[in-house]
Amino acid sequence: MKLLFILDPLTHLKAYKDTSLAIMREAQARGHQLFVCEQHDLRLKQGVVYVDAQSFCFSTEEAWYSVQPKQQHLPQDFEAIFMRKDPPFDNEYLYSTYLLELAQTQGGRIINNPVAIRNWNEKLSVAKFPQLAPYFIVTANNALIREFLAEQEDIIVKPLDGMGGSGVFRLTQHDPNIGAILETITKLEQQTVMAQRYLPAIAHGDKRIIIINGKPLPYALARIPKAGETRGNLAAGGKGLAQVLTERDLEIADTVGTALKAEGLFLVGLDVIGDYLTEVNVTSPTGMVEIAAQTSCNPAQVLMDALEATH
């Protein structure tokens, strides 16, 4: 198969831990052809989507990869196109999903479905499963967030378009910086945010459950906050510890996984703290390398098996 990966710049990727690269290594090992591009290599001319992509190959040399000059392709030239550009989900990301939606009409297979990526905001999507989520409120109104804080006593506030724990704050009733934090995160009530009840179970890890074509891997990656930190995200210094899924994890994964598969969301990362679903990551979920290193499960292998089975 010819596979295209839409990535952040290759020079920004960490070759030893990047999930996209783990998938690509597995694909190359199976003899598939790899191509890479960035989101602005997508373009539209007279109703036809084109992509300027480079042939890619891993190398054992000091330069860990090699690429060929860009060439023009049509989306249907590839058996699958993986959209793996990291958030923030800004206007440029939104425009890319529109182009990829058009690419689908030309016969391209996009992973994940760009329409579903737009419809499944990574924070707001927990609202599709209120029975699985902690108490939360979504608003730009600081007074309403203060009311929610008074009710819950301990909350997390976070932007709707970030990743890696960026812009996430924990607030308690006696925090002297409540006003400043809310003004900052809501940009003086011009930006909508989510506030969730703080879950003490974060001390045992923010679990990343990887869903592939509707089915969860048998292990989650529990991202445990470092001392003095609220966030478990690896990007915020959390430590990743692979754990077998609990019965509650499986209940959440099975419930959400069925809906994800129906929407064409092939590779998704659920975030679970304690018994609650806190986020649904549909853009570029990570954690595969850590799970592979600590268990007998190779997530990239599972994904390629599923992709080949549906080809």
MINU-239491 format. One record per residue (C-alpha): x, y, z; residue in one letter. Coordinates in nm, 2 decimals. Example, Ala and Ser with C-alpha at 12.3 -4.5 7.8 and 13.67 -1.06 7.14 Angstrom:
MINU-239491
<x: 1.23; y: -0.45; z: 0.78; code: a>
<x: 1.37; y: -0.11; z: 0.71; code: s>
***
This chain:
MINU-239491
<x: 0.00; y: 0.00; z: 0.00; code: m>
<x: 0.10; y: 0.36; z: -0.05; code: k>
<x: 0.04; y: 0.55; z: 0.27; code: l>
<x: 0.05; y: 0.93; z: 0.32; code: l>
<x: 0.11; y: 1.09; z: 0.66; code: f>
<x: 0.02; y: 1.45; z: 0.72; code: i>
<x: 0.26; y: 1.56; z: 0.99; code: l>
<x: 0.42; y: 1.84; z: 1.18; code: d>
<x: 0.76; y: 1.92; z: 1.04; code: p>
<x: 0.99; y: 1.62; z: 1.05; code: l>
<x: 1.25; y: 1.82; z: 1.23; code: t>
<x: 1.01; y: 1.88; z: 1.52; code: h>
<x: 0.93; y: 1.51; z: 1.58; code: l>
<x: 1.10; y: 1.30; z: 1.84; code: k>
<x: 1.21; y: 0.99; z: 1.66; code: a>
<x: 1.24; y: 0.77; z: 1.97; code: y>
<x: 0.88; y: 0.83; z: 2.10; code: k>
<x: 0.65; y: 0.97; z: 1.83; code: d>
<x: 0.34; y: 0.76; z: 1.76; code: t>
<x: 0.31; y: 0.86; z: 1.40; code: s>
<x: 0.67; y: 0.74; z: 1.34; code: l>
<x: 0.60; y: 0.41; z: 1.52; code: a>
<x: 0.31; y: 0.35; z: 1.28; code: i>
<x: 0.53; y: 0.44; z: 0.99; code: m>
<x: 0.81; y: 0.21; z: 1.10; code: r>
<x: 0.57; y: -0.08; z: 1.12; code: e>
<x: 0.43; y: 0.00; z: 0.78; code: a>
<x: 0.78; y: 0.02; z: 0.62; code: q>
<x: 0.87; y: -0.31; z: 0.79; code: a>
<x: 0.57; y: -0.47; z: 0.61; code: r>
<x: 0.68; y: -0.33; z: 0.27; code: g>
<x: 0.44; y: -0.05; z: 0.24; code: h>
<x: 0.54; y: 0.28; z: 0.06; code: q>
<x: 0.55; y: 0.59; z: 0.28; code: l>
<x: 0.49; y: 0.95; z: 0.19; code: f>
<x: 0.48; y: 1.26; z: 0.41; code: v>
<x: 0.36; y: 1.61; z: 0.38; code: c>
<x: 0.25; y: 1.90; z: 0.60; code: e>
<x: -0.10; y: 2.05; z: 0.61; code: q>
<x: -0.02; y: 2.34; z: 0.38; code: h>
<x: 0.09; y: 2.09; z: 0.11; code: d>
<x: -0.28; y: 2.03; z: 0.05; code: l>
<x: -0.44; y: 2.26; z: -0.21; code: r>
<x: -0.76; y: 2.29; z: -0.42; code: l>
<x: -0.77; y: 2.39; z: -0.78; code: k>
<x: -1.10; y: 2.40; z: -0.98; code: q>
<x: -1.26; y: 2.16; z: -0.74; code: g>
<x: -0.98; y: 1.91; z: -0.74; code: v>
<x: -0.76; y: 1.85; z: -0.43; code: v>
<x: -0.39; y: 1.79; z: -0.49; code: y>
<x: -0.12; y: 1.72; z: -0.24; code: v>
<x: 0.25; y: 1.78; z: -0.27; code: d>
<x: 0.41; y: 1.48; z: -0.09; code: a>
<x: 0.76; y: 1.34; z: -0.04; code: q>
<x: 0.85; y: 0.98; z: -0.06; code: s>
<x: 0.99; y: 0.89; z: 0.29; code: f>
<x: 1.21; y: 0.61; z: 0.42; code: c>
<x: 1.37; y: 0.54; z: 0.76; code: f>
<x: 1.74; y: 0.52; z: 0.77; code: s>
<x: 2.00; y: 0.37; z: 1.00; code: t>
<x: 2.24; y: 0.66; z: 0.94; code: e>
<x: 2.28; y: 0.96; z: 1.17; code: e>
<x: 2.01; y: 1.13; z: 0.97; code: a>
<x: 1.73; y: 0.89; z: 1.07; code: w>
<x: 1.53; y: 0.94; z: 0.76; code: y>
<x: 1.55; y: 1.03; z: 0.39; code: s>
<x: 1.30; y: 1.20; z: 0.17; code: v>
<x: 1.27; y: 1.26; z: -0.20; code: q>
<x: 1.17; y: 1.59; z: -0.36; code: p>
<x: 0.80; y: 1.68; z: -0.35; code: k>
<x: 0.58; y: 1.55; z: -0.62; code: q>
<x: 0.21; y: 1.63; z: -0.70; code: q>
<x: -0.04; y: 1.35; z: -0.61; code: h>
<x: -0.41; y: 1.31; z: -0.60; code: l>
<x: -0.56; y: 1.18; z: -0.27; code: p>
<x: -0.68; y: 0.86; z: -0.45; code: q>
<x: -0.32; y: 0.77; z: -0.53; code: d>
<x: -0.29; y: 0.65; z: -0.17; code: f>
<x: -0.46; y: 0.36; z: 0.00; code: e>
<x: -0.48; y: 0.57; z: 0.32; code: a>
<x: -0.40; y: 0.92; z: 0.43; code: i>
<x: -0.33; y: 0.96; z: 0.80; code: f>
<x: -0.41; y: 1.31; z: 0.93; code: m>
<x: -0.16; y: 1.33; z: 1.22; code: r>
<x: -0.11; y: 1.71; z: 1.25; code: k>
<x: -0.10; y: 1.81; z: 1.62; code: d>
<x: -0.35; y: 2.06; z: 1.76; code: p>
<x: -0.42; y: 2.34; z: 1.83; code: p>
<x: -0.74; y: 2.29; z: 1.63; code: f>
<x: -0.72; y: 2.64; z: 1.48; code: d>
<x: -0.87; y: 2.78; z: 1.16; code: n>
<x: -0.58; y: 2.64; z: 0.95; code: e>
<x: -0.66; y: 2.29; z: 1.09; code: y>
<x: -1.02; y: 2.35; z: 1.02; code: l>
<x: -0.95; y: 2.44; z: 0.66; code: y>
<x: -0.74; y: 2.12; z: 0.62; code: s>
<x: -1.04; y: 1.92; z: 0.73; code: t>
<x: -1.25; y: 2.08; z: 0.46; code: y>
<x: -0.99; y: 2.00; z: 0.19; code: l>
<x: -0.96; y: 1.64; z: 0.32; code: l>
<x: -1.34; y: 1.61; z: 0.31; code: e>
<x: -1.33; y: 1.70; z: -0.06; code: l>
<x: -1.04; y: 1.46; z: -0.10; code: a>
<x: -1.27; y: 1.18; z: 0.03; code: q>
<x: -1.52; y: 1.26; z: -0.25; code: t>
<x: -1.24; y: 1.20; z: -0.50; code: q>
<x: -1.18; y: 0.86; z: -0.36; code: g>
<x: -0.92; y: 0.92; z: -0.09; code: g>
<x: -0.94; y: 0.73; z: 0.24; code: r>
<x: -0.87; y: 0.96; z: 0.53; code: i>
<x: -0.78; y: 0.85; z: 0.88; code: i>
<x: -0.95; y: 0.99; z: 1.08; code: n>
<x: -1.26; y: 1.09; z: 0.89; code: n>
<x: -1.22; y: 1.47; z: 0.86; code: p>
<x: -1.60; y: 1.54; z: 0.91; code: v>
<x: -1.58; y: 1.34; z: 1.24; code: a>
<x: -1.27; y: 1.52; z: 1.34; code: i>
<x: -1.46; y: 1.85; z: 1.31; code: r>
<x: -1.77; y: 1.71; z: 1.49; code: n>
<x: -1.58; y: 1.55; z: 1.78; code: w>
<x: -1.41; y: 1.83; z: 1.96; code: n>
<x: -1.17; y: 1.66; z: 2.19; code: e>
<x: -1.30; y: 1.83; z: 2.51; code: k>
<x: -1.67; y: 1.87; z: 2.42; code: l>
<x: -1.72; y: 1.51; z: 2.29; code: s>
<x: -1.76; y: 1.39; z: 2.65; code: v>
<x: -2.10; y: 1.55; z: 2.63; code: a>
<x: -2.20; y: 1.27; z: 2.39; code: k>
<x: -2.16; y: 1.04; z: 2.69; code: f>
<x: -2.28; y: 1.23; z: 3.00; code: p>
<x: -2.32; y: 0.90; z: 3.19; code: q>
<x: -1.94; y: 0.85; z: 3.16; code: l>
<x: -1.82; y: 1.20; z: 3.23; code: a>
<x: -1.75; y: 1.40; z: 3.54; code: p>
<x: -1.96; y: 1.71; z: 3.62; code: y>
<x: -1.86; y: 1.99; z: 3.38; code: f>
<x: -1.97; y: 2.32; z: 3.24; code: i>
<x: -1.88; y: 2.49; z: 2.90; code: v>
<x: -1.89; y: 2.87; z: 2.89; code: t>
<x: -1.70; y: 3.19; z: 2.85; code: a>
<x: -1.89; y: 3.35; z: 3.14; code: n>
<x: -1.66; y: 3.39; z: 3.44; code: n>
<x: -1.94; y: 3.43; z: 3.69; code: a>
<x: -2.09; y: 3.09; z: 3.58; code: l>
<x: -1.75; y: 2.93; z: 3.62; code: i>
<x: -1.72; y: 3.08; z: 3.97; code: r>
<x: -2.07; y: 2.94; z: 4.05; code: e>
<x: -1.95; y: 2.60; z: 3.93; code: f>
<x: -1.64; y: 2.63; z: 4.14; code: l>
<x: -1.85; y: 2.71; z: 4.45; code: a>
<x: -2.06; y: 2.40; z: 4.38; code: e>
<x: -1.77; y: 2.16; z: 4.31; code: q>
<x: -1.51; y: 2.33; z: 4.54; code: e>
<x: -1.22; y: 2.19; z: 4.33; code: d>
<x: -1.22; y: 2.22; z: 3.95; code: i>
<x: -1.01; y: 2.20; z: 3.63; code: i>
<x: -1.04; y: 2.47; z: 3.36; code: v>
<x: -0.91; y: 2.41; z: 3.01; code: k>
<x: -0.93; y: 2.55; z: 2.66; code: p>
<x: -1.12; y: 2.36; z: 2.40; code: l>
<x: -0.85; y: 2.35; z: 2.13; code: d>
<x: -0.52; y: 2.26; z: 2.31; code: g>
<x: -0.32; y: 1.95; z: 2.37; code: m>
<x: -0.05; y: 1.81; z: 2.60; code: g>
<x: -0.20; y: 1.98; z: 2.90; code: g>
<x: -0.14; y: 2.33; z: 2.77; code: s>
<x: -0.35; y: 2.61; z: 2.93; code: g>
<x: -0.49; y: 2.37; z: 3.19; code: v>
<x: -0.55; y: 2.52; z: 3.54; code: f>
<x: -0.67; y: 2.37; z: 3.87; code: r>
<x: -0.88; y: 2.61; z: 4.08; code: l>
<x: -1.00; y: 2.58; z: 4.44; code: t>
<x: -1.23; y: 2.82; z: 4.62; code: q>
<x: -0.95; y: 2.98; z: 4.81; code: h>
<x: -0.71; y: 3.03; z: 4.52; code: d>
<x: -0.60; y: 3.40; z: 4.53; code: p>
<x: -0.56; y: 3.40; z: 4.15; code: n>
<x: -0.91; y: 3.30; z: 4.04; code: i>
<x: -1.00; y: 3.62; z: 3.87; code: g>
<x: -0.67; y: 3.65; z: 3.69; code: a>
<x: -0.68; y: 3.29; z: 3.57; code: i>
<x: -1.04; y: 3.31; z: 3.45; code: l>
<x: -0.97; y: 3.64; z: 3.27; code: e>
<x: -0.67; y: 3.48; z: 3.10; code: t>
<x: -0.81; y: 3.15; z: 3.00; code: i>
<x: -1.14; y: 3.30; z: 2.87; code: t>
<x: -0.96; y: 3.60; z: 2.72; code: k>
<x: -1.18; y: 3.84; z: 2.91; code: l>
<x: -1.49; y: 3.62; z: 2.84; code: e>
<x: -1.43; y: 3.61; z: 2.46; code: q>
<x: -1.32; y: 3.24; z: 2.45; code: q>
<x: -1.53; y: 2.95; z: 2.56; code: t>
<x: -1.36; y: 2.70; z: 2.79; code: v>
<x: -1.45; y: 2.38; z: 2.98; code: m>
<x: -1.45; y: 2.34; z: 3.36; code: a>
<x: -1.46; y: 1.99; z: 3.50; code: q>
<x: -1.48; y: 1.87; z: 3.86; code: r>
<x: -1.13; y: 1.79; z: 3.98; code: y>
<x: -1.08; y: 1.41; z: 4.01; code: l>
<x: -0.84; y: 1.31; z: 4.29; code: p>
<x: -0.78; y: 0.98; z: 4.10; code: a>
<x: -0.55; y: 1.18; z: 3.88; code: i>
<x: -0.28; y: 1.09; z: 4.14; code: a>
<x: -0.30; y: 0.73; z: 4.00; code: h>
<x: -0.28; y: 0.85; z: 3.64; code: g>
<x: -0.46; y: 1.01; z: 3.35; code: d>
<x: -0.52; y: 0.69; z: 3.15; code: k>
<x: -0.49; y: 0.69; z: 2.78; code: r>
<x: -0.69; y: 0.41; z: 2.62; code: i>
<x: -0.62; y: 0.36; z: 2.25; code: i>
<x: -0.91; y: 0.26; z: 2.03; code: i>
<x: -0.84; y: 0.11; z: 1.69; code: i>
<x: -1.13; y: 0.06; z: 1.46; code: n>
<x: -1.37; y: 0.06; z: 1.75; code: g>
<x: -1.17; y: -0.18; z: 1.97; code: k>
<x: -0.95; y: -0.09; z: 2.27; code: p>
<x: -0.60; y: -0.22; z: 2.32; code: l>
<x: -0.57; y: -0.44; z: 2.63; code: p>
<x: -0.35; y: -0.19; z: 2.80; code: y>
<x: -0.39; y: 0.18; z: 2.89; code: a>
<x: -0.10; y: 0.42; z: 2.94; code: l>
<x: -0.15; y: 0.58; z: 3.29; code: a>
<x: 0.02; y: 0.92; z: 3.28; code: r>
<x: 0.11; y: 1.00; z: 3.64; code: i>
<x: 0.17; y: 1.36; z: 3.74; code: p>
<x: 0.51; y: 1.45; z: 3.86; code: k>
<x: 0.54; y: 1.59; z: 4.22; code: a>
<x: 0.36; y: 1.92; z: 4.26; code: g>
<x: 0.19; y: 1.90; z: 3.92; code: e>
<x: -0.19; y: 1.85; z: 3.85; code: t>
<x: -0.15; y: 1.74; z: 3.49; code: r>
<x: -0.05; y: 1.39; z: 3.40; code: g>
<x: 0.03; y: 1.47; z: 3.03; code: n>
<x: 0.37; y: 1.34; z: 2.92; code: l>
<x: 0.43; y: 1.68; z: 2.76; code: a>
<x: 0.39; y: 1.83; z: 3.11; code: a>
<x: 0.64; y: 1.59; z: 3.27; code: g>
<x: 0.41; y: 1.30; z: 3.36; code: g>
<x: 0.54; y: 0.95; z: 3.38; code: k>
<x: 0.38; y: 0.68; z: 3.16; code: g>
<x: 0.29; y: 0.35; z: 3.31; code: l>
<x: 0.12; y: 0.08; z: 3.11; code: a>
<x: -0.17; y: -0.09; z: 3.29; code: q>
<x: -0.42; y: -0.36; z: 3.20; code: v>
<x: -0.77; y: -0.21; z: 3.14; code: l>
<x: -1.01; y: -0.23; z: 3.43; code: t>
<x: -1.37; y: -0.34; z: 3.40; code: e>
<x: -1.47; y: 0.03; z: 3.41; code: r>
<x: -1.21; y: 0.11; z: 3.14; code: d>
<x: -1.36; y: -0.16; z: 2.92; code: l>
<x: -1.71; y: -0.04; z: 2.98; code: e>
<x: -1.61; y: 0.31; z: 2.87; code: i>
<x: -1.40; y: 0.19; z: 2.58; code: a>
<x: -1.67; y: -0.04; z: 2.44; code: d>
<x: -1.94; y: 0.23; z: 2.47; code: t>
<x: -1.74; y: 0.50; z: 2.31; code: v>
<x: -1.56; y: 0.27; z: 2.06; code: g>
<x: -1.89; y: 0.16; z: 1.90; code: t>
<x: -1.98; y: 0.53; z: 1.83; code: a>
<x: -1.63; y: 0.61; z: 1.71; code: l>
<x: -1.63; y: 0.33; z: 1.45; code: k>
<x: -1.96; y: 0.44; z: 1.32; code: a>
<x: -1.83; y: 0.79; z: 1.26; code: e>
<x: -1.52; y: 0.67; z: 1.07; code: g>
<x: -1.28; y: 0.75; z: 1.36; code: l>
<x: -1.02; y: 0.47; z: 1.32; code: f>
<x: -0.76; y: 0.57; z: 1.57; code: l>
<x: -0.86; y: 0.75; z: 1.89; code: v>
<x: -0.72; y: 0.80; z: 2.23; code: g>
<x: -0.97; y: 0.82; z: 2.53; code: l>
<x: -0.86; y: 0.99; z: 2.84; code: d>
<x: -0.99; y: 0.84; z: 3.16; code: v>
<x: -0.93; y: 0.95; z: 3.51; code: i>
<x: -1.06; y: 0.71; z: 3.78; code: g>
<x: -1.40; y: 0.60; z: 3.65; code: d>
<x: -1.47; y: 0.90; z: 3.43; code: y>
<x: -1.41; y: 0.98; z: 3.06; code: l>
<x: -1.25; y: 1.33; z: 3.04; code: t>
<x: -1.15; y: 1.37; z: 2.67; code: e>
<x: -1.18; y: 1.20; z: 2.33; code: v>
<x: -0.86; y: 1.26; z: 2.13; code: n>
<x: -0.93; y: 1.23; z: 1.76; code: v>
<x: -0.65; y: 1.44; z: 1.60; code: t>
<x: -0.32; y: 1.27; z: 1.68; code: s>
<x: -0.34; y: 1.04; z: 1.99; code: p>
<x: -0.01; y: 0.92; z: 2.13; code: t>
<x: 0.11; y: 0.66; z: 2.37; code: g>
<x: 0.18; y: 0.37; z: 2.14; code: m>
<x: 0.56; y: 0.37; z: 2.19; code: v>
<x: 0.53; y: 0.36; z: 2.57; code: e>
<x: 0.28; y: 0.07; z: 2.57; code: i>
<x: 0.49; y: -0.13; z: 2.32; code: a>
<x: 0.80; y: -0.08; z: 2.54; code: a>
<x: 0.63; y: -0.20; z: 2.86; code: q>
<x: 0.40; y: -0.48; z: 2.75; code: t>
<x: 0.37; y: -0.76; z: 2.49; code: s>
<x: 0.12; y: -0.55; z: 2.30; code: c>
<x: 0.25; y: -0.36; z: 1.99; code: n>
<x: -0.01; y: -0.10; z: 1.91; code: p>
<x: 0.14; y: -0.01; z: 1.57; code: a>
<x: 0.12; y: -0.37; z: 1.47; code: q>
<x: -0.24; y: -0.39; z: 1.58; code: v>
<x: -0.32; y: -0.08; z: 1.38; code: l>
<x: -0.15; y: -0.21; z: 1.07; code: m>
<x: -0.33; y: -0.54; z: 1.10; code: d>
<x: -0.66; y: -0.35; z: 1.12; code: a>
<x: -0.58; y: -0.13; z: 0.83; code: l>
<x: -0.47; y: -0.42; z: 0.61; code: e>
<x: -0.79; y: -0.61; z: 0.71; code: a>
<x: -1.01; y: -0.32; z: 0.59; code: t>
<x: -0.81; y: -0.24; z: 0.28; code: h>
***
